Amino acid sequence: MATLEFRHAVGKVYFDGGQTEDGKMIRKSKSYRHIVEDVTADSLYNALSQLAQLSAYPFIGAEKVETADIMN
């Protein structure tokens, strides 16, 4: 039976970077590495939204991106 083995996680923060000439939104992002595997959603959101306040761009969202190895 195959299993997933946690490798690493990244927290990504997304910002509104304005609009293009044809009206499409420009989305900018910043990545924060070395996120622990068992962080709670509330803790991660609070940390990333606090970091987002350091940016000149308006905060629009965040996500956690995990990488895992598939082991046999």
PyMOL commands that place a pseudoatom at each C-alpha (Angstrom):
pseudoatom trace, name=CA, resn=MET, resi=1, chain=A, elem=C, hetatm=0, pos=[0.000, 0.000, 0.000]
pseudoatom trace, name=CA, resn=ALA, resi=2, chain=A, elem=C, hetatm=0, pos=[1.397, 3.409, -0.976]
pseudoatom trace, name=CA, resn=THR, resi=3, chain=A, elem=C, hetatm=0, pos=[1.711, 6.209, 1.581]
pseudoatom trace, name=CA, resn=LEU, resi=4, chain=A, elem=C, hetatm=0, pos=[2.423, 9.935, 1.470]
pseudoatom trace, name=CA, resn=GLU, resi=5, chain=A, elem=C, hetatm=0, pos=[5.492, 11.183, 3.332]
pseudoatom trace, name=CA, resn=PHE, resi=6, chain=A, elem=C, hetatm=0, pos=[5.501, 14.934, 4.057]
pseudoatom trace, name=CA, resn=ARG, resi=7, chain=A, elem=C, hetatm=0, pos=[8.443, 16.716, 2.466]
pseudoatom trace, name=CA, resn=HIS, resi=8, chain=A, elem=C, hetatm=0, pos=[7.903, 20.461, 2.939]
pseudoatom trace, name=CA, resn=ALA, resi=9, chain=A, elem=C, hetatm=0, pos=[5.269, 23.198, 2.854]
pseudoatom trace, name=CA, resn=VAL, resi=10, chain=A, elem=C, hetatm=0, pos=[5.170, 26.777, 1.627]
pseudoatom trace, name=CA, resn=GLY, resi=11, chain=A, elem=C, hetatm=0, pos=[2.815, 29.563, 2.662]
pseudoatom trace, name=CA, resn=LYS, resi=12, chain=A, elem=C, hetatm=0, pos=[1.845, 31.821, -0.255]
pseudoatom trace, name=CA, resn=VAL, resi=13, chain=A, elem=C, hetatm=0, pos=[0.384, 35.290, 0.215]
pseudoatom trace, name=CA, resn=TYR, resi=14, chain=A, elem=C, hetatm=0, pos=[-1.458, 36.939, -2.682]
pseudoatom trace, name=CA, resn=PHE, resi=15, chain=A, elem=C, hetatm=0, pos=[-1.780, 40.659, -3.307]
pseudoatom trace, name=CA, resn=ASP, resi=16, chain=A, elem=C, hetatm=0, pos=[-3.760, 42.903, -5.638]
pseudoatom trace, name=CA, resn=GLY, resi=17, chain=A, elem=C, hetatm=0, pos=[-1.149, 44.489, -7.909]
pseudoatom trace, name=CA, resn=GLY, resi=18, chain=A, elem=C, hetatm=0, pos=[-3.585, 46.699, -9.822]
pseudoatom trace, name=CA, resn=GLN, resi=19, chain=A, elem=C, hetatm=0, pos=[-4.969, 46.187, -13.314]
pseudoatom trace, name=CA, resn=THR, resi=20, chain=A, elem=C, hetatm=0, pos=[-3.565, 45.770, -16.802]
pseudoatom trace, name=CA, resn=GLU, resi=21, chain=A, elem=C, hetatm=0, pos=[-4.483, 48.161, -19.580]
pseudoatom trace, name=CA, resn=ASP, resi=22, chain=A, elem=C, hetatm=0, pos=[-7.305, 45.838, -20.652]
pseudoatom trace, name=CA, resn=GLY, resi=23, chain=A, elem=C, hetatm=0, pos=[-8.774, 45.628, -17.134]
pseudoatom trace, name=CA, resn=LYS, resi=24, chain=A, elem=C, hetatm=0, pos=[-7.407, 42.275, -15.950]
pseudoatom trace, name=CA, resn=MET, resi=25, chain=A, elem=C, hetatm=0, pos=[-6.272, 42.032, -12.329]
pseudoatom trace, name=CA, resn=ILE, resi=26, chain=A, elem=C, hetatm=0, pos=[-2.543, 41.742, -11.666]
pseudoatom trace, name=CA, resn=ARG, resi=27, chain=A, elem=C, hetatm=0, pos=[-1.970, 39.249, -8.851]
pseudoatom trace, name=CA, resn=LYS, resi=28, chain=A, elem=C, hetatm=0, pos=[1.370, 39.367, -7.044]
pseudoatom trace, name=CA, resn=SER, resi=29, chain=A, elem=C, hetatm=0, pos=[2.580, 36.762, -4.571]
pseudoatom trace, name=CA, resn=LYS, resi=30, chain=A, elem=C, hetatm=0, pos=[5.174, 36.196, -1.866]
pseudoatom trace, name=CA, resn=SER, resi=31, chain=A, elem=C, hetatm=0, pos=[6.218, 32.741, -0.633]
pseudoatom trace, name=CA, resn=TYR, resi=32, chain=A, elem=C, hetatm=0, pos=[7.321, 31.794, 2.872]
pseudoatom trace, name=CA, resn=ARG, resi=33, chain=A, elem=C, hetatm=0, pos=[9.170, 28.483, 3.146]
pseudoatom trace, name=CA, resn=HIS, resi=34, chain=A, elem=C, hetatm=0, pos=[9.649, 26.037, 6.020]
pseudoatom trace, name=CA, resn=ILE, resi=35, chain=A, elem=C, hetatm=0, pos=[6.011, 25.890, 7.137]
pseudoatom trace, name=CA, resn=VAL, resi=36, chain=A, elem=C, hetatm=0, pos=[5.523, 23.018, 9.613]
pseudoatom trace, name=CA, resn=GLU, resi=37, chain=A, elem=C, hetatm=0, pos=[3.337, 20.089, 8.621]
pseudoatom trace, name=CA, resn=ASP, resi=38, chain=A, elem=C, hetatm=0, pos=[0.866, 20.251, 11.507]
pseudoatom trace, name=CA, resn=VAL, resi=39, chain=A, elem=C, hetatm=0, pos=[0.174, 24.010, 11.637]
pseudoatom trace, name=CA, resn=THR, resi=40, chain=A, elem=C, hetatm=0, pos=[-3.506, 24.835, 12.164]
pseudoatom trace, name=CA, resn=ALA, resi=41, chain=A, elem=C, hetatm=0, pos=[-5.383, 26.743, 9.471]
pseudoatom trace, name=CA, resn=ASP, resi=42, chain=A, elem=C, hetatm=0, pos=[-6.138, 29.602, 11.895]
pseudoatom trace, name=CA, resn=SER, resi=43, chain=A, elem=C, hetatm=0, pos=[-2.503, 29.945, 12.992]
pseudoatom trace, name=CA, resn=LEU, resi=44, chain=A, elem=C, hetatm=0, pos=[-1.196, 29.916, 9.445]
pseudoatom trace, name=CA, resn=TYR, resi=45, chain=A, elem=C, hetatm=0, pos=[-3.786, 32.405, 8.210]
pseudoatom trace, name=CA, resn=ASN, resi=46, chain=A, elem=C, hetatm=0, pos=[-3.076, 34.758, 11.110]
pseudoatom trace, name=CA, resn=ALA, resi=47, chain=A, elem=C, hetatm=0, pos=[0.688, 34.607, 10.527]
pseudoatom trace, name=CA, resn=LEU, resi=48, chain=A, elem=C, hetatm=0, pos=[0.448, 35.110, 6.760]
pseudoatom trace, name=CA, resn=SER, resi=49, chain=A, elem=C, hetatm=0, pos=[-2.078, 37.948, 7.048]
pseudoatom trace, name=CA, resn=GLN, resi=50, chain=A, elem=C, hetatm=0, pos=[0.198, 39.700, 9.565]
pseudoatom trace, name=CA, resn=LEU, resi=51, chain=A, elem=C, hetatm=0, pos=[3.145, 39.352, 7.164]
pseudoatom trace, name=CA, resn=ALA, resi=52, chain=A, elem=C, hetatm=0, pos=[0.945, 40.687, 4.360]
pseudoatom trace, name=CA, resn=GLN, resi=53, chain=A, elem=C, hetatm=0, pos=[0.504, 43.935, 6.294]
pseudoatom trace, name=CA, resn=LEU, resi=54, chain=A, elem=C, hetatm=0, pos=[4.183, 44.687, 5.608]
pseudoatom trace, name=CA, resn=SER, resi=55, chain=A, elem=C, hetatm=0, pos=[3.447, 44.989, 1.882]
pseudoatom trace, name=CA, resn=ALA, resi=56, chain=A, elem=C, hetatm=0, pos=[2.356, 48.109, 0.022]
pseudoatom trace, name=CA, resn=TYR, resi=57, chain=A, elem=C, hetatm=0, pos=[-0.119, 45.981, -1.963]
pseudoatom trace, name=CA, resn=PRO, resi=58, chain=A, elem=C, hetatm=0, pos=[-3.593, 45.033, -0.635]
pseudoatom trace, name=CA, resn=PHE, resi=59, chain=A, elem=C, hetatm=0, pos=[-3.871, 41.466, 0.739]
pseudoatom trace, name=CA, resn=ILE, resi=60, chain=A, elem=C, hetatm=0, pos=[-6.318, 39.235, -1.168]
pseudoatom trace, name=CA, resn=GLY, resi=61, chain=A, elem=C, hetatm=0, pos=[-5.641, 35.739, 0.158]
pseudoatom trace, name=CA, resn=ALA, resi=62, chain=A, elem=C, hetatm=0, pos=[-3.250, 32.996, 1.201]
pseudoatom trace, name=CA, resn=GLU, resi=63, chain=A, elem=C, hetatm=0, pos=[-2.669, 29.300, 0.662]
pseudoatom trace, name=CA, resn=LYS, resi=64, chain=A, elem=C, hetatm=0, pos=[-0.549, 26.438, 1.942]
pseudoatom trace, name=CA, resn=VAL, resi=65, chain=A, elem=C, hetatm=0, pos=[1.228, 24.370, -0.707]
pseudoatom trace, name=CA, resn=GLU, resi=66, chain=A, elem=C, hetatm=0, pos=[2.506, 20.983, 0.496]
pseudoatom trace, name=CA, resn=THR, resi=67, chain=A, elem=C, hetatm=0, pos=[4.898, 18.612, -1.205]
pseudoatom trace, name=CA, resn=ALA, resi=68, chain=A, elem=C, hetatm=0, pos=[4.970, 14.930, -0.330]
pseudoatom trace, name=CA, resn=ASP, resi=69, chain=A, elem=C, hetatm=0, pos=[6.746, 11.840, -1.572]
pseudoatom trace, name=CA, resn=ILE, resi=70, chain=A, elem=C, hetatm=0, pos=[4.661, 8.827, -2.546]
pseudoatom trace, name=CA, resn=MET, resi=71, chain=A, elem=C, hetatm=0, pos=[6.264, 5.822, -0.901]
pseudoatom trace, name=CA, resn=ASN, resi=72, chain=A, elem=C, hetatm=0, pos=[5.539, 2.211, -1.746]
for i in range(1, 72): cmd.bond("trace and resi %d" % i, "trace and resi %d" % (i + 1))
show_as sticks, trace
zoom trace
